[in-house]
């Protein structure tokens, strides 16, 4: 009959003075891994969701050559167009930022809409929506949040 290590394990540990203290290495490593994964998830997941919500959005910046009263009617009609998410006008009323879904609409169709409505508009710039938001944040930080 061979010697069974497990049978006398407790007696050996008592004689040798081995005491179990604290948490085992596996539990500590598992806890630290869980904390790291949850922390990364809290950082990465909101950014991923924000990216997925705005990845199809583009911003087109137009300069209107008409007075403000006539352009308000055209902009109200533009907001009703399929694919247009937001239409913003600057303080002077001459520049318009149109946020639209680039899978449904494009700048050529928006320019054609302006011509059809009798409000000549010049496309100044077309930029990604997230890039424009990032630029606006940088400008706000540079001017001191004014």
N, C-alpha and C positions, 0 to 999 in steps of 0.2 A: 504494500500500500504506500502510495507516494504522499509526500507532505503537502497538505492543503494550506496555501498562503492565506486565503480569505478566512479560514476557520479561526485562526489565531491572530488575526490582524489587530483587533481591538486590544487584546492582551499585550501584544508587542508594542503598540503605540502607548499604552499606559506605562509600561516598564521603561520605554525609551524617553518618555516625557513629551511626546509629540502632541501638541494641542491645536485644534482647529480654531482659527481666529478670523474674523472678518469675512469678506466676500472672496469668492474664488476669482481667478484671473478671467475665466470665461464670462462670468457675469459682469465684471467691470468693463471688459472689452466690448461686450454686447451693449451695455448701457451707453458707453462713449460713442459707439457707432450709431446708435439710435439718435442720440442728441445731434450728432453731426448731420445725419440724413434729414432730420426734421428741420434743422437750421437752414440747410441748403434748400430744402423744399419751400420754406417760408420766403426765401429770397428769389428763387428761380421761378416758381409757379406764378406769382402775380405778374412778373414781367412777360412770361410766355403767354398768359391770357391776354394781356394788353397788346402784345404783338399780333396775336391771332385775330383780335377784334379790329385792328387798324391796318392790316397788311394790304388790303385791297383799296385803301383810300388814297386819293391824290388830291392835292390842292392846286388850283389854277388861279393865278392872280391876273385880273383884267383891269384895264383902265377904260372907264366909260367916258365918252365924249359928249354926253347929253347932260342937261341940267338934272338936278336931284328929283324933282317932282315926277318927271316922266320915267326915270329909272326905277323908282319905287314900285311902279306897276309891273315893270319887266322883271324885277327881282322877285316879286311875289309870285309871278308865273313860273320863274325859274325854280323856286323852292318846291313847286308842285311836280316838277319833272321826275321821272323814275330814275333812280340812281343818285340824285342829289341829296346829300346828307345835311349840308349846312351852307348858308350864304351869309357872309359877313361884309359889312360896308365900313370903310374907315370914317373918321370924323368929318372929313371934307366931302364925302360922298362920291369921290371920283374913282376910287379903287375898290374893287370887289374881290373877295376871296371866296371861291366856290370849292367846297369839299365834296367830292363825288366818288362813287365806286367805279374804279377803272375797268371792271369786268362788264359793267352795264353801259357806261357812258364814257366818252372821250372828249378831249378839248375841241376837236373839229366839230362835233355835234353841238357843243355848247356855243362855239363861235357862230355856227349856222343859226342857232336859236336866237342869238342876239341880233343877227342881221334880219332874220324873219320878223322879229318884233319891232324892227326899225330903230334899234338902239345900237349904233356902231360901237364896238368894243375891241380893244387891242389886247391880245394875250401878252402879258409881260413876262410871266414865268410859270412853269409847271414844276412842282416839287412834291416829294412824298409827304404825306400828312405827318408822319412821325418825325421826319426831318425838320419840317416847319415848326412843330411844337418844340423840338429840341433847340432850334435856333431862337425861338421866342423866349425860352427859359434862359438861354445864355445872355440875350439882350437885356432881359429884366434884371439879371444878376449884375450885369455890367453897369447898368444905369442906377443901381441901388434900389431896385424894386419899385420904381416910380411908375 
